[in-house]
Amino acid sequence: MSTFTLPLPVVAFLLKPYFRLAFNSRLPYRIQRPLLDAGAPLQQVPAGAVVRPLELACRPAEKITVGATERPTAVLYLHGGAYTLGSLATHRSLAAHLARESSSAVFTLDYRLAPENPYPAALDDAVSAFMQLVTEFDYSEDRVAIAGDSAGGGLAAATALRLIERHGVTPGALALISPWVDPGDRGATKKADLVVNTAWSFDAADAYLAGGDRTDPGYAPMHGKLDGLPPTRIHVGSEEVLYPQIMTFTDKLSAAGVDVSLVEYARLWHVAHAQASLVKEAADAVADLGGFIASKLIRAKNDSSSAVGSNSH
């Protein structure tokens, strides 16, 4: 589909009241969800995108490619929405742009949402989906990255930790957009940014946890054993509510010996990447993340091919 771009300040001005309405803790989730979905059609997929419905982990999913429909590398994409909102529709555009920029097949997952399905439902779905990509779709683990935004970014990190701990499987890379890695933290220094407000996010965090342990690494990967995680790239806006939490997480990753890189954006809002079809700066951010994924997964592909070549002589 053809796309057009708008000046960043214009889009920011239009989005603020929309997110204030959609992310309102006084509204029931059955109303918040369609409000968020209603904005999805404005976020277009790039030209040449092919979206194929399928099932992963017994859940609805989509395989998205741009250009060649068969790719040797893949990305499992986990959407944001504070574990209570978000859908295949809300993140289809972002995932398609990431597919184009990473030259990979991007698989999006409609994991179960709280409060109907509290922790660990989303984590169980994500782990099962990754394992299915490896066992049934014939991707080797090092050729599959996990990406996600906000709650989906935290879920991506938690999924990688669970895969390593319980399955001995390490993804090829982690690509995290403003990851919510400690939902139980109540020490935010700001109550709101352009997108997120703490009244809403704290309420959703409690709905997802449903009375469990706030320091469980499956819920809050900030508290996990981080060494052994794959190369990780993190994007964050410097004015976000989550900024201090993400900086702490980045420092912990570095201290644990993880190959981590952080990109800060002074002008972009929380998960502005979702507006890649509308804002050039957001598209550039997705390009950076896609380039990172491609560099890690192509290296794994080339290393694998070299090993096969050596063994054949």
Salt bridges, closest charged atoms under 4 A:
GLU62 OE2 - ARG92 NH2 2.70
GLU70 OE2 - ARG52 NH1 3.94
GLU70 OE2 - LYS63 NZ 3.63
GLU101 OE2 - ARG100 NE 3.26
ASP110 OD2 - ARG59 NH2 3.58
GLU116 OE2 - ARG33 NH1 2.85
ASP125 OD1 - ARG112 NH2 2.95
ASP149 OD1 - HIS91 NE2 3.05
ASP182 OD2 - HIS223 NE2 3.28
ASP206 OD1 - ARG186 NH2 2.89
ASP206 OD1 - ARG214 NH2 3.52
ASP227 OD2 - LYS225 NZ 2.83
GLU239 OE1 - LYS190 NZ 3.88
GLU240 OE1 - HIS270 ND1 2.57
ASP259 OD2 - LYS296 NZ 3.60
GLU281 OE2 - ARG267 NH1 3.47
ASP284 OD2 - LYS280 NZ 2.82
ASP288 OD2 - ARG233 NE 2.78
ASP288 OD2 - HIS235 NE2 2.74
